[in-house]
């Protein structure tokens, strides 16, 4: 549900939330004559770096001047109100332009920064509707003159050549006050794919434990089915899984059977590499699907590397295989600097057409902390806050180096660190598991040095949506308070939020012919788990539950996700067999090849920093069988953001009486009923029995009551396992 503008009631609520309706600080363009002021800090280089010269003056640079914006302290309360049914802001998601007017830099601030950049010889581009970033394309020499620094090249201890600014950048004082960071003056930090190929000796998974052994003939397997070539991989590589097997495992099938294949939903995939479109065509032909895949190049597009192609191919095929009727928008951006990274996300959120976003590229927080470039993390945060205010769900792979998330960087390898951007507030960080038919454990292949699911304690303070005492395990002996948090005693953010299969030994079958050994193969990593969750969100958005609750793009947004879990804990609908989420209670993500020996973090009951809140159960299950009555994750997320049919009542029963010891077909009249097959049941309170109901509209259902002895029986009409229940009406069996 999207409003074209914020209503008057919402404007009043905004003022109450954080004093947003206030005078805007502005500065005239003439104030650029003030003395230059420093922005951020000079990046610190890793130990062992050696200076080798000055960056070529003619080198072209893409810079992103990130802006601080306004009213930032009020954003968390605003975002929380969007999913609070009692708030006037409920469902009043913003457009990028509305976000810019409320939380981005003011037009006057943008003009001041623009004038300052021009005064030092640069030609800035448009700040865009969100007014968070001003792009600048220039040369190294011009950047040095403009920002009062020198760009120096270095060789890192591992041999990689990088460049960095020798001093913190400067701008005229009035403009500097509005600037968060100048991204793109160095390329020290690199982002890596979180895809993992099996290494060493393969783990042997018995036929009885493989998913396919129990799923191949399943009557519920109604989604896309693979060709023989894909199925052969599961035979060759014991434990590997095709898309249909994973769909059944995570409970997609009941929604597939109802015709929900993600239609009408756009999924954005953030990529730092290109991919061969022929790979995608072969995969789609195998499954008999025709998923629309669009490619959008940002600032010239992405690099063309074999390892990156593998990642992009995995992301697209994973999402297409599980949500084949969704539209996949692949945003390809370059990866050499922070600026290009920010530009990719800024393009996705400024377009605001993809309600589901997934990225499998990242690094660890520690590289930014150690280099003193936390201003980049703050610039990232503003973009993800914008996404949350626009109702977009963002998933990010938590990393493949366990609790020591920096192993792939080559520096700080034994330091505890979560993965960025998965640790960002309002991003759903996705950890990894190993799955078989019988068990789910935390993915940890330390023995084969093949990786482990990321997770741990972040630099960020714990957002209020995560700090929910009703959720078992969120606050544990592993939690820590943050000295920099505004609230005394506040804890820091914990990652991941959720998890899914990431073990390459129980991995994903894809088609990738980007090298000589290519073709049908298996792959893993939290890279695969993130787009799986993106497909979950797409299926939720397209489901009949969201349609009938008029939920809009409910997805798996961070704030309502934790609210749903907390409510489900109280109702007993979480972590039970086949309801909403599956709790992972075995294993840990202490990746021993890192050299860290602290043993963190173990899987525990409820939330933990190895598996998050758990793995998805998209549709409910009762007694091991798919059920639209029992509360699967799709139904709960849609209900949480529903704007109609979220309460129900019975007006009358017809007939309201009948002969004892005979069954009776009754018509139930009222409001708030779901017409989804199996979603409504009649609960006979007197005998504590359930009877199937068939609803032809939100106001009319029928049911056949069983034969009972004479007496008066109390009836309710229930959905979501009784979470939504009507008032009681009586049916009288007469003698």
Secondary structure, DSSP 8 states (H G I E B T S, - for coil): ---SS--HHHHHHHHHHH--SS------GGGGGS-EEE-S------TT-EEEEE--TT-EEEEEEEE--S-GGGHHHHHHHTT-TTSTTTT----HHHHHHHTS--HHHHHHHHHHHHHTT--B---TTTT-EEEEEEEHHHHHHHHT--EEEEE-TTS-EEEEESS--EEEHHHHTTEEEEETS------EE--B---SS-----TTTSHHHHHTT-TT--S----HHHHHHHHHSTT-B-HHHHHHHTT-HHHHHTT-S-TT-EEEEEESB---HHHHHHHHHHHT---EEEEEEETT--B--HHHHHHHHHHHHHHHHHSTTSEEEEEEE--SSHHHHHHHHHHHHHH---SEEEE-EEEEHHHHHHHT-HHHHHHHHHHHHHHHHTT-EEEEE--SBTTBTTGGGSSSTTS-B-EETTTSTTSEEEEEEEE-SS-EEE-EETTTT-EE---EEEEEE--TTT--TTSTTSS-TT--B-TT-SSTT-BEEEE-SEEEE--GGG-EEEEE-SSTT-EEEEEBSHHHHHHHHHHHHHHHHTSHHHHHHT--S-TT-HHHHHHHHHHHHHHT-SSSTTSSEE---S-B---GGGS--S---B--SS-BTTTBT-EE--SEEETTEEESSS--HHHHHHHHT-SSSSS-EEEEEESSEEETTS-EEEEEEEE----STTSEEEEETTTTEEEEEEEEETTEEEEEE----SEEEEEEEEEGGGTEE---EEEEEE-
